[in-house]
């Protein structure tokens, strides 16, 4: 393994070196960084030109400037990076840190959401091959994948920001709207749950009736301006997760797995009431530590109570505990929503990563940044969803034809066990490659998204540097995106061996 990693690192460094040289040459020959000042009629034009030349070392040959940048990058191995200054004399190190933090916050969330929902949809459509659900999902995923990014971003801003903000002044649904929404939900639910005609009709009627009653009830509660979750809803949702995870993994009758998950729910209920004092004025570190503990403690319970199925029990208990903790945080966010609306009556903004000069407590600031993050995250996740769902579907179908899958079925194993314990793990191998390149690609490919939403991230820094013929920000952008592409490609190769013991690196 170490030998493989060493070879890949050496080869990767060679690729990055050649690519950086090519990019630097292309950037410095794409225009004149002093063009704007040459046309200026200001009295201090010569001084400004000399200052900019000094910032960019234009008095040196191009190869010497590239060598200076390369030496500064080499200092990163000693944690002393020197990426130079931009056209205005601003240190690129600071610019890169702020831009990378902004873009990573956007890209990580979009990638995780796209992977989770894309893989789930891919598995479902593979199981229901050539069904109405399969055709419908295929149509929608390719539709989303084909949408022009700038057009989709504008539509999101129009309907999910401007339209939603107008609606939030007085949330209401007409009778016709409630009926249409109920019928659509009923139709979608019967498509997903499938079954016989009788089961489909029952699913449709129950789902439509539930929505038809729930929407007026939520409007009566004024839920959209004063949302609430409460311990009862959290417990019910967590129990649903515990039962579902147990049923999918080993069957709901298996007490060694089910009981630790139920204990995790009971433990979470005690933590819920304690959270009113702990999370009144929390910090990000406190939430991170709480999230880690919500996985470790239920996981430990599953380990000691799981017996021969301790790995499954650990996983189910940890997922249940994490979901309960997440719902508890959502409950606190709901409680902060009315105060947030008082500070920001139009909650969903269309520009920027945060509201300038916004003041509020921790939860209100959290809501502000989350609202700013919502639209670009949805856009990037929807575009990536098609790749994950289609590759997962094709991989599941291919694995389903293998001899060991037929052998597992012939032994009498349940279809749930065959799919999730035999087929799914092997089907993840090509998905690892997609996830690796998708993450690196989103970092470099969010240029248009960041431009439309006014997001001051890596894409904006790259676009500004390229327009101004300023190589320092462009090369900093390349350093991050190129290194990410190489690193995640190598991690994907290592992940292959973890997924399939037959693979050796």
Kinemage of the C-alpha trace (Angstrom):
@kinemage 1
@onewidth
@group {chain A} dominant
@subgroup {mainchain}
@vectorlist {calphas} color= white
{ca unk a 1} P 0.000 0.000 0.000
{ca unk a 2} L 2.759 2.463 0.909
{ca unk a 3} L 4.613 1.623 -2.288
{ca unk a 4} L 1.467 2.235 -4.331
{ca unk a 5} L 0.778 5.563 -2.595
{ca unk a 6} L 4.380 6.680 -3.092
{ca unk a 7} L 4.272 5.921 -6.821
{ca unk a 8} L 0.961 7.702 -7.242
{ca unk a 9} L 2.187 10.763 -5.354
{ca unk a 10} L 5.316 11.048 -7.490
{ca unk a 11} L 3.311 10.685 -10.690
{ca unk a 12} L 0.736 13.167 -9.426
{ca unk a 13} L 3.388 15.766 -8.632
{ca unk a 14} L 4.719 15.424 -12.175
{ca unk a 15} L 1.228 15.916 -13.627
{ca unk a 16} L 0.569 18.962 -11.438
{ca unk a 17} L 3.929 20.477 -12.382
{ca unk a 18} L 3.313 20.123 -16.118
{ca unk a 19} L -0.264 21.392 -15.843
{ca unk a 20} L 0.775 24.399 -13.726
{ca unk a 21} L 3.440 25.364 -16.265
{ca unk a 22} L 0.974 25.185 -19.139
{ca unk a 23} L -1.688 27.169 -17.280
{ca unk a 24} L 0.768 29.876 -16.208
{ca unk a 25} L 1.968 30.374 -19.778
{ca unk a 26} L -1.600 30.563 -21.084
{ca unk a 27} L -2.690 33.100 -18.461
{ca unk a 28} L 0.202 35.531 -18.856
{ca unk a 29} L -0.234 35.459 -22.638
{ca unk a 30} L -4.007 36.017 -22.545
{ca unk a 31} L -3.734 39.806 -22.339
{ca unk a 32} L -2.008 42.832 -20.853
{ca unk a 33} L -2.459 43.385 -17.080
{ca unk a 34} L -1.556 47.066 -17.566
{ca unk a 35} L -4.051 47.666 -20.399
{ca unk a 36} L -6.548 49.477 -18.202
{ca unk a 37} L -3.919 51.801 -16.746
{ca unk a 38} L -2.383 52.593 -20.127
{ca unk a 39} L -5.669 54.171 -21.192
{ca unk a 40} L -6.059 56.107 -17.944
{ca unk a 41} L -5.766 59.909 -17.901
{ca unk a 42} L -5.079 60.101 -14.164
{ca unk a 43} L -2.143 62.232 -13.039
{ca unk a 44} L -0.589 59.339 -11.137
{ca unk a 45} L -0.903 56.860 -13.990
{ca unk a 46} L 2.817 56.180 -14.185
{ca unk a 47} L 2.982 55.595 -10.437
{ca unk a 48} L 0.060 53.143 -10.577
{ca unk a 49} L 1.644 51.279 -13.480
{ca unk a 50} L 4.955 51.017 -11.631
{ca unk a 51} L 3.138 49.837 -8.499
{ca unk a 52} L 1.245 47.142 -10.371
{ca unk a 53} L 4.421 46.020 -12.123
{ca unk a 54} L 6.057 45.695 -8.725
{ca unk a 55} L 3.140 43.681 -7.308
{ca unk a 56} L 3.234 41.290 -10.272
{ca unk a 57} L 7.034 41.270 -10.807
{ca unk a 58} L 6.531 42.311 -14.421
{ca unk a 59} L 10.114 43.522 -14.613
{ca unk a 60} L 11.258 39.875 -14.468
{ca unk a 61} L 11.182 37.304 -17.318
{ca unk a 62} L 8.118 35.075 -17.344
{ca unk a 63} L 10.086 31.932 -16.455
{ca unk a 64} L 11.589 33.646 -13.408
{ca unk a 65} L 8.115 34.675 -12.238
{ca unk a 66} L 6.920 31.098 -12.656
{ca unk a 67} L 9.925 29.831 -10.727
{ca unk a 68} L 9.195 32.298 -7.907
{ca unk a 69} L 5.621 31.004 -7.717
{ca unk a 70} L 6.838 27.405 -7.762
{ca unk a 71} L 9.263 28.055 -4.882
{ca unk a 72} L 6.441 29.661 -2.905
{ca unk a 73} L 4.242 26.593 -3.477
{ca unk a 74} L 7.081 24.275 -2.426
{ca unk a 75} L 7.037 26.096 0.924
{ca unk a 76} L 3.598 24.588 1.543
{ca unk a 77} L 5.334 21.312 2.460
{ca unk a 78} L 6.822 23.216 5.407
{ca unk a 79} L 3.471 24.976 6.053
{ca unk a 80} L 4.934 28.270 4.774
{ca unk a 81} L 3.068 28.840 1.530
{ca unk a 82} L 3.803 32.011 -0.397
{ca unk a 83} L 1.416 32.356 -3.333
{ca unk a 84} L 2.392 35.951 -4.064
{ca unk a 85} L 0.125 38.975 -4.396
{ca unk a 86} L -2.654 39.782 -6.794
{ca unk a 87} L -2.886 42.715 -9.167
{ca unk a 88} L -3.794 45.062 -6.312
{ca unk a 89} L -1.065 43.910 -3.931
{ca unk a 90} L -3.343 41.744 -1.755
{ca unk a 91} L -1.795 38.554 -0.382
{ca unk a 92} L -3.202 35.583 -2.287
{ca unk a 93} L -2.785 33.325 0.775
{ca unk a 94} L -5.546 35.190 2.603
{ca unk a 95} L -7.732 35.378 -0.497
{ca unk a 96} L -7.388 31.644 -1.055
{ca unk a 97} L -8.214 30.772 2.552
{ca unk a 98} L -11.438 32.820 2.502
{ca unk a 99} L -12.465 31.654 -0.987
{ca unk a 100} L -11.702 27.978 -0.280
{ca unk a 101} L -13.673 28.047 2.985
{ca unk a 102} L -16.671 29.569 1.191
{ca unk a 103} L -16.573 27.129 -1.727
{ca unk a 104} L -15.928 24.053 0.427
{ca unk a 105} L -18.948 24.900 2.560
{ca unk a 106} L -21.009 24.894 -0.620
{ca unk a 107} L -19.428 21.957 -2.457
{ca unk a 108} L -19.234 19.496 0.465
{ca unk a 109} L -22.919 19.859 1.277
{ca unk a 110} L -23.949 19.630 -2.394
{ca unk a 111} L -21.799 16.521 -2.955
{ca unk a 112} L -23.101 14.738 0.153
{ca unk a 113} L -26.735 15.444 -0.722
{ca unk a 114} L -26.261 14.422 -4.357
{ca unk a 115} L -24.502 11.185 -3.347
{ca unk a 116} L -27.083 10.175 -0.724
{ca unk a 117} L -30.175 10.845 -2.833
{ca unk a 118} L -28.558 9.775 -6.112
{ca unk a 119} L -27.421 6.403 -4.772
{ca unk a 120} L -30.782 5.784 -3.095
{ca unk a 121} L -32.650 6.606 -6.319
{ca unk a 122} L -30.245 4.443 -8.338
{ca unk a 123} L -30.791 1.411 -6.101
{ca unk a 124} L -34.563 1.879 -6.167
{ca unk a 125} L -34.765 2.209 -9.948
{ca unk a 126} L -32.516 -0.841 -10.391
{ca unk a 127} L -34.824 -2.917 -8.207
{ca unk a 128} L -37.846 -1.600 -10.140
{ca unk a 129} L -36.270 -1.832 -13.599
{ca unk a 130} L -38.503 -0.801 -16.538
{ca unk a 131} L -41.285 0.298 -14.216
{ca unk a 132} L -43.084 3.627 -14.383
{ca unk a 133} L -40.855 4.840 -11.555
{ca unk a 134} L -37.739 3.870 -13.499
{ca unk a 135} L -38.845 5.734 -16.624
{ca unk a 136} L -40.018 8.770 -14.662
{ca unk a 137} L -36.833 9.079 -12.630
{ca unk a 138} L -34.717 8.568 -15.758
{ca unk a 139} L -36.566 11.387 -17.516
{ca unk a 140} L -36.243 13.775 -14.560
{ca unk a 141} L -32.561 13.083 -13.866
{ca unk a 142} L -31.575 13.657 -17.483
{ca unk a 143} L -33.760 16.763 -17.572
{ca unk a 144} L -32.001 18.210 -14.530
{ca unk a 145} L -28.594 17.208 -15.880
{ca unk a 146} L -29.315 18.959 -19.196
{ca unk a 147} L -30.482 22.255 -17.700
{ca unk a 148} L -28.179 25.217 -18.390
{ca unk a 149} L -26.700 26.188 -15.037
{ca unk a 150} L -27.258 29.922 -15.457
{ca unk a 151} L -30.910 29.432 -16.491
{ca unk a 152} L -31.647 27.029 -13.627
{ca unk a 153} L -30.001 29.461 -11.175
{ca unk a 154} L -32.200 32.317 -12.398
{ca unk a 155} L -35.334 30.145 -12.068
{ca unk a 156} L -34.378 29.219 -8.506
{ca unk a 157} L -33.874 32.863 -7.625
{ca unk a 158} L -37.222 33.806 -9.152
{ca unk a 159} L -39.416 31.109 -7.587
{ca unk a 160} L -37.576 29.808 -4.518
{ca unk a 161} L -36.280 33.171 -3.329
{ca unk a 162} L -38.346 36.087 -4.607
{ca unk a 163} L -41.605 34.122 -4.841
{ca unk a 164} L -41.077 32.415 -1.477
{ca unk a 165} L -40.226 35.694 0.246
{ca unk a 166} L -43.423 37.262 -1.079
{ca unk a 167} L -45.445 34.233 0.055
{ca unk a 168} L -43.928 34.343 3.567
{ca unk a 169} L -45.559 37.719 4.239
{ca unk a 170} L -48.889 35.904 4.521
{ca unk a 171} L -48.517 32.128 4.046
{ca unk a 172} L -51.668 30.667 2.511
{ca unk a 173} L -52.908 27.989 0.086
{ca unk a 174} L -56.133 28.156 -1.866
{ca unk a 175} L -58.504 25.184 -1.942
{ca unk a 176} L -57.477 24.398 -5.517
{ca unk a 177} L -53.786 24.475 -4.598
{ca unk a 178} L -54.352 22.111 -1.660
{ca unk a 179} L -56.254 19.664 -3.883
{ca unk a 180} L -53.581 19.742 -6.593
{ca unk a 181} L -50.750 19.233 -4.072
{ca unk a 182} L -52.635 16.354 -2.404
{ca unk a 183} L -53.258 14.628 -5.734
{ca unk a 184} L -49.620 15.034 -6.788
{ca unk a 185} L -48.316 13.630 -3.492
{ca unk a 186} L -50.758 10.722 -3.708
{ca unk a 187} L -49.644 9.949 -7.253
{ca unk a 188} L -45.935 10.086 -6.371
{ca unk a 189} L -46.377 7.899 -3.292
{ca unk a 190} L -48.231 5.154 -5.154
{ca unk a 191} L -45.524 5.185 -7.824
{ca unk a 192} L -42.762 4.781 -5.228
{ca unk a 193} L -44.508 2.170 -3.062
{ca unk a 194} L -45.908 0.252 -6.074
{ca unk a 195} L -47.616 -3.115 -5.488
{ca unk a 196} L -50.950 -4.425 -6.749
{ca unk a 197} L -53.641 -2.146 -8.146
{ca unk a 198} L -55.562 -2.351 -4.872
{ca unk a 199} L -52.466 -1.369 -2.880
{ca unk a 200} L -51.735 1.517 -5.248
{ca unk a 201} L -55.281 2.872 -4.893
{ca unk a 202} L -55.130 2.647 -1.097
{ca unk a 203} L -51.728 4.353 -1.045
{ca unk a 204} L -53.002 7.124 -3.293
{ca unk a 205} L -56.147 7.750 -1.216
{ca unk a 206} L -54.354 7.669 2.145
{ca unk a 207} L -51.491 9.934 0.988
{ca unk a 208} L -53.791 12.449 -0.700
{ca unk a 209} L -56.153 12.530 2.293
{ca unk a 210} L -53.266 13.027 4.702
{ca unk a 211} L -51.893 15.988 2.724
{ca unk a 212} L -55.395 17.408 2.281
{ca unk a 213} L -55.825 17.471 6.062
{ca unk a 214} L -52.214 18.339 7.020
{ca unk a 215} L -51.879 21.548 4.966
{ca unk a 216} L -54.974 23.299 6.415
{ca unk a 217} L -53.937 22.168 9.893
{ca unk a 218} L -50.427 23.626 9.445
{ca unk a 219} L -51.930 26.864 8.137
{ca unk a 220} L -54.226 26.995 11.174
{ca unk a 221} L -51.164 26.592 13.417
{ca unk a 222} L -49.361 29.310 11.392
{ca unk a 223} L -46.598 26.707 11.131
{ca unk a 224} L -44.734 28.409 8.300
{ca unk a 225} L -44.028 31.486 10.407
{ca unk a 226} L -43.947 29.757 13.800
{ca unk a 227} L -42.708 26.205 13.053
{ca unk a 228} L -42.553 23.594 15.778
{ca unk a 229} L -41.433 19.978 15.998
{ca unk a 230} L -41.562 18.936 19.644
{ca unk a 231} L -40.458 15.734 21.411
{ca unk a 232} L -43.371 13.618 20.137
{ca unk a 233} L -42.566 14.215 16.466
{ca unk a 234} L -38.831 13.697 17.062
{ca unk a 235} L -39.428 10.387 18.845
{ca unk a 236} L -41.815 9.144 16.153
{ca unk a 237} L -39.441 10.048 13.320
{ca unk a 238} L -36.476 8.470 15.139
{ca unk a 239} L -38.465 5.305 15.795
{ca unk a 240} L -39.316 5.183 12.097
{ca unk a 241} L -35.599 5.418 11.275
{ca unk a 242} L -34.715 2.703 13.820
{ca unk a 243} L -37.393 0.326 12.510
{ca unk a 244} L -36.591 1.033 8.863
{ca unk a 245} L -32.839 0.585 9.291
{ca unk a 246} L -33.373 -2.644 11.202
{ca unk a 247} L -35.849 -3.954 8.622
{ca unk a 248} L -33.517 -3.166 5.729
{ca unk a 249} L -30.434 -4.688 7.373
{ca unk a 250} L -31.547 -7.848 9.208
{ca unk a 251} L -35.300 -7.723 9.618
{ca unk a 252} L -37.383 -5.962 12.246
{ca unk a 253} L -37.768 -9.102 14.362
{ca unk a 254} L -34.058 -9.260 15.174
{ca unk a 255} L -33.887 -8.073 18.796
{ca unk a 256} L -30.079 -7.871 18.897
{ca unk a 257} L -30.215 -5.019 16.412
{ca unk a 258} L -33.602 -3.472 17.214
{ca unk a 259} L -33.196 -3.099 20.996
{ca unk a 260} L -29.963 -1.018 20.881
{ca unk a 261} L -31.645 1.284 18.333
{ca unk a 262} L -34.664 1.709 20.636
{ca unk a 263} L -32.352 2.439 23.554
{ca unk a 264} L -30.687 5.112 21.406
{ca unk a 265} L -34.109 6.738 20.957
{ca unk a 266} L -34.787 6.648 24.708
{ca unk a 267} L -31.339 8.074 25.420
{ca unk a 268} L -31.905 10.790 22.839
{ca unk a 269} L -35.161 11.821 24.507
{ca unk a 270} L -33.274 12.543 27.743
{ca unk a 271} L -30.677 14.537 25.821
{ca unk a 272} L -33.470 16.487 24.099
{ca unk a 273} L -34.704 17.987 27.362
{ca unk a 274} L -31.139 18.643 28.528
{ca unk a 275} L -30.436 20.477 25.255
{ca unk a 276} L -32.617 23.432 26.224
{ca unk a 277} L -29.884 24.643 28.554
{ca unk a 278} L -26.902 23.325 26.583
{ca unk a 279} L -27.984 24.691 23.188
{ca unk a 280} L -29.394 28.020 24.305
{ca unk a 281} L -26.169 29.768 23.248
{ca unk a 282} L -24.086 27.034 21.588
{ca unk a 283} L -20.915 27.154 19.535
{ca unk a 284} L -19.991 25.333 16.354
{ca unk a 285} L -17.480 23.211 18.277
{ca unk a 286} L -20.191 22.207 20.746
{ca unk a 287} L -22.451 21.038 17.908
{ca unk a 288} L -19.626 19.078 16.281
{ca unk a 289} L -18.755 17.346 19.559
{ca unk a 290} L -22.441 16.606 20.155
{ca unk a 291} L -22.739 15.089 16.684
{ca unk a 292} L -19.730 12.846 17.287
{ca unk a 293} L -21.080 11.690 20.661
{ca unk a 294} L -24.498 11.006 19.119
{ca unk a 295} L -22.760 8.440 16.907
{ca unk a 296} L -20.202 7.006 19.352
{ca unk a 297} L -22.472 6.388 22.343
{ca unk a 298} L -25.286 4.554 20.481
{ca unk a 299} L -22.614 2.743 18.470
{ca unk a 300} L -21.028 1.495 21.695
{ca unk a 301} L -24.438 0.318 22.927
{ca unk a 302} L -24.938 -1.580 19.695
{ca unk a 303} L -21.478 -3.119 20.000
{ca unk a 304} L -22.117 -4.552 23.475
{ca unk a 305} L -25.690 -5.688 22.798
{ca unk a 306} L -25.343 -6.831 19.190
{ca unk a 307} L -23.719 -10.205 19.799
{ca unk a 308} L -22.742 -11.844 16.531
{ca unk a 309} L -24.461 -8.977 14.663
{ca unk a 310} L -22.585 -6.265 16.515
{ca unk a 311} L -21.435 -4.510 13.323
{ca unk a 312} L -24.995 -4.165 12.052
{ca unk a 313} L -26.241 -3.179 15.515
{ca unk a 314} L -23.542 -0.523 15.787
{ca unk a 315} L -24.458 0.941 12.414
{ca unk a 316} L -28.223 0.998 13.029
{ca unk a 317} L -27.848 2.435 16.532
{ca unk a 318} L -25.366 5.080 15.382
{ca unk a 319} L -27.640 6.155 12.508
{ca unk a 320} L -30.634 6.343 14.854
{ca unk a 321} L -28.711 8.387 17.416
{ca unk a 322} L -27.389 10.760 14.781
{ca unk a 323} L -30.867 11.283 13.302
{ca unk a 324} L -32.310 11.991 16.755
{ca unk a 325} L -29.542 14.537 17.408
{ca unk a 326} L -30.131 16.133 14.003
{ca unk a 327} L -33.869 16.435 14.644
{ca unk a 328} L -33.119 18.028 18.019
{ca unk a 329} L -31.013 20.657 16.275
{ca unk a 330} L -33.815 21.180 13.740
{ca unk a 331} L -36.216 21.759 16.643
{ca unk a 332} L -33.963 24.517 18.004
{ca unk a 333} L -33.708 26.033 14.520
{ca unk a 334} L -37.505 26.057 14.270
{ca unk a 335} L -37.726 27.876 17.582
{ca unk a 336} L -35.320 30.548 16.301
{ca unk a 337} L -37.221 31.047 13.006
{ca unk a 338} L -39.715 33.722 14.237
{ca unk a 339} L -36.884 35.833 15.663
{ca unk a 340} L -34.953 35.420 12.410
{ca unk a 341} L -37.954 36.620 10.389
{ca unk a 342} L -38.169 39.678 12.621
{ca unk a 343} L -34.554 40.549 11.741
{ca unk a 344} L -34.813 39.521 8.080
{ca unk a 345} L -38.403 39.585 6.758
{ca unk a 346} L -37.261 38.286 3.333
{ca unk a 347} L -35.290 35.235 4.526
{ca unk a 348} L -34.037 33.734 1.242
{ca unk a 349} L -31.466 36.040 -0.327
{ca unk a 350} L -30.328 35.808 -3.947
{ca unk a 351} L -26.835 37.277 -3.611
{ca unk a 352} L -23.874 36.564 -1.352
{ca unk a 353} L -22.905 33.948 1.204
{ca unk a 354} L -24.176 35.941 4.198
{ca unk a 355} L -26.108 39.131 4.921
{ca unk a 356} L -23.782 42.120 5.499
{ca unk a 357} L -23.904 43.568 9.030
{ca unk a 358} L -26.382 40.914 10.169
{ca unk a 359} L -26.701 40.777 13.961
{ca unk a 360} L -28.359 38.049 15.975
{ca unk a 361} L -27.698 35.084 18.247
{ca unk a 362} L -26.042 31.840 17.155
{ca unk a 363} L -29.184 30.259 15.700
{ca unk a 364} L -30.228 33.398 13.822
{ca unk a 365} L -26.774 33.725 12.255
{ca unk a 366} L -26.921 30.005 11.447
{ca unk a 367} L -30.268 30.514 9.690
{ca unk a 368} L -28.926 33.492 7.756
{ca unk a 369} L -25.955 31.580 6.385
{ca unk a 370} L -28.059 28.494 5.775
{ca unk a 371} L -30.595 30.507 3.801
{ca unk a 372} L -27.811 31.989 1.674
{ca unk a 373} L -26.448 28.481 1.117
{ca unk a 374} L -29.771 26.958 0.095
{ca unk a 375} L -30.164 27.916 -3.575
{ca unk a 376} L -26.617 27.247 -4.887
{ca unk a 377} L -26.529 23.954 -2.960
{ca unk a 378} L -29.799 22.802 -4.534
{ca unk a 379} L -28.519 23.749 -7.983
{ca unk a 380} L -25.216 21.884 -7.684
{ca unk a 381} L -26.831 18.855 -6.030
{ca unk a 382} L -29.560 18.532 -8.676
{ca unk a 383} L -27.021 18.697 -11.505
{ca unk a 384} L -24.852 15.988 -9.887
{ca unk a 385} L -27.834 13.811 -8.984
{ca unk a 386} L -28.129 12.342 -12.483
{ca unk a 387} L -24.586 10.952 -12.488
{ca unk a 388} L -24.943 9.193 -9.146
{ca unk a 389} L -28.384 7.741 -9.876
{ca unk a 390} L -27.586 6.471 -13.368
{ca unk a 391} L -24.203 4.965 -12.476
{ca unk a 392} L -25.671 3.327 -9.374
{ca unk a 393} L -28.547 1.881 -11.411
{ca unk a 394} L -26.297 0.461 -14.129
{ca unk a 395} L -23.822 -0.886 -11.574
{ca unk a 396} L -26.578 -2.571 -9.554
{ca unk a 397} L -28.012 -4.161 -12.692
{ca unk a 398} L -24.579 -5.417 -13.739
{ca unk a 399} L -23.792 -6.843 -10.302
{ca unk a 400} L -27.242 -8.441 -10.184
{ca unk a 401} L -26.256 -10.696 -13.096
{ca unk a 402} L -23.170 -12.101 -11.349
{ca unk a 403} L -22.911 -15.736 -10.282
{ca unk a 404} L -22.531 -14.992 -6.566
{ca unk a 405} L -25.845 -13.087 -6.584
{ca unk a 406} L -27.625 -16.057 -8.158
{ca unk a 407} L -25.934 -18.339 -5.627
{ca unk a 408} L -27.101 -16.148 -2.746
{ca unk a 409} L -30.683 -16.300 -4.015
{ca unk a 410} L -30.496 -20.053 -4.550
{ca unk a 411} L -29.446 -20.503 -0.908
{ca unk a 412} L -32.748 -18.974 0.151
{ca unk a 413} L -31.466 -15.634 1.394
{ca unk a 414} L -34.050 -12.874 1.531
{ca unk a 415} L -34.094 -10.337 -1.298
{ca unk a 416} L -33.220 -7.620 1.226
{ca unk a 417} L -30.052 -9.486 2.232
{ca unk a 418} L -29.098 -10.193 -1.376
{ca unk a 419} L -29.481 -6.559 -2.416
{ca unk a 420} L -27.982 -4.716 0.520
{ca unk a 421} L -25.352 -7.171 1.793
{ca unk a 422} L -24.122 -8.677 -1.459
{ca unk a 423} L -25.021 -6.539 -4.467
{ca unk a 424} L -24.904 -3.011 -3.074
{ca unk a 425} L -21.378 -3.143 -1.677
{ca unk a 426} L -19.882 -4.332 -4.963
{ca unk a 427} L -21.977 -1.847 -6.914
{ca unk a 428} L -20.343 1.004 -4.961
{ca unk a 429} L -16.962 0.479 -6.638
{ca unk a 430} L -17.657 2.600 -9.754
{ca unk a 431} L -19.555 5.106 -7.573
{ca unk a 432} L -16.340 5.731 -5.639
{ca unk a 433} L -14.741 6.974 -8.855
{ca unk a 434} L -17.710 9.215 -9.654
{ca unk a 435} L -17.734 10.713 -6.141
{ca unk a 436} L -14.001 11.425 -6.259
{ca unk a 437} L -14.111 13.268 -9.563
{ca unk a 438} L -17.446 14.926 -8.827
{ca unk a 439} L -16.125 16.535 -5.653
{ca unk a 440} L -13.033 17.882 -7.375
{ca unk a 441} L -15.071 18.884 -10.417
{ca unk a 442} L -17.593 20.837 -8.354
{ca unk a 443} L -14.804 22.888 -6.784
{ca unk a 444} L -13.621 23.933 -10.219
{ca unk a 445} L -17.009 23.879 -11.899
{ca unk a 446} L -18.891 26.174 -9.533
{ca unk a 447} L -17.640 29.243 -11.398
{ca unk a 448} L -20.989 29.980 -13.091
{ca unk a 449} L -23.010 29.151 -9.971
{ca unk a 450} L -20.909 31.450 -7.813
{ca unk a 451} L -21.132 34.229 -10.402
{ca unk a 452} L -24.951 34.065 -10.584
{ca unk a 453} L -25.427 33.927 -6.814
{ca unk a 454} L -22.673 36.454 -6.008
{ca unk a 455} L -20.799 33.841 -3.968
{ca unk a 456} L -17.282 34.987 -3.088
{ca unk a 457} L -15.558 31.653 -3.520
{ca unk a 458} L -12.984 29.887 -5.637
{ca unk a 459} L -14.925 30.392 -8.859
{ca unk a 460} L -15.171 34.145 -8.339
{ca unk a 461} L -11.459 34.369 -7.544
{ca unk a 462} L -10.594 32.400 -10.699
{ca unk a 463} L -12.907 34.470 -12.914
{ca unk a 464} L -11.621 37.776 -11.557
{ca unk a 465} L -7.983 36.741 -11.937
{ca unk a 466} L -8.506 35.496 -15.473
{ca unk a 467} L -10.310 38.687 -16.518
{ca unk a 468} L -7.548 40.891 -15.095
{ca unk a 469} L -4.747 38.715 -16.575
{ca unk a 470} L -3.591 38.168 -12.998
{ca unk a 471} L -1.845 34.778 -12.747
{ca unk a 472} L -1.503 34.595 -8.938
{ca unk a 473} L -5.228 33.993 -8.092
{ca unk a 474} L -5.643 31.725 -11.117
{ca unk a 475} L -2.687 29.588 -10.069
{ca unk a 476} L -3.997 29.451 -6.489
{ca unk a 477} L -7.296 28.177 -7.887
{ca unk a 478} L -5.420 25.549 -9.896
{ca unk a 479} L -3.392 24.519 -6.854
{ca unk a 480} L -6.530 23.673 -4.897
{ca unk a 481} L -8.611 22.106 -7.678
{ca unk a 482} L -5.720 20.202 -9.255
{ca unk a 483} L -4.549 18.843 -5.907
{ca unk a 484} L -8.129 17.870 -5.014
{ca unk a 485} L -8.570 15.994 -8.292
{ca unk a 486} L -5.331 14.057 -7.828
{ca unk a 487} L -5.914 13.367 -4.132
{ca unk a 488} L -9.484 12.118 -4.498
{ca unk a 489} L -8.561 9.982 -7.476
{ca unk a 490} L -5.946 8.268 -5.333
{ca unk a 491} L -8.397 7.894 -2.432
{ca unk a 492} L -10.878 6.256 -4.807
{ca unk a 493} L -8.272 3.624 -5.737
{ca unk a 494} L -7.638 2.907 -2.055
{ca unk a 495} L -11.383 2.760 -1.393
{ca unk a 496} L -11.705 0.018 -4.031
{ca unk a 497} L -9.651 -2.330 -1.852
{ca unk a 498} L -11.839 -1.576 1.162
{ca unk a 499} L -15.029 -2.336 -0.774
{ca unk a 500} L -13.775 -5.473 -2.516
{ca unk a 501} L -11.148 -7.682 -0.792
{ca unk a 502} L -10.272 -9.177 -4.187
{ca unk a 503} L -8.740 -5.858 -5.239
{ca unk a 504} L -5.168 -5.185 -4.183
{ca unk a 505} L -3.272 -1.954 -4.768
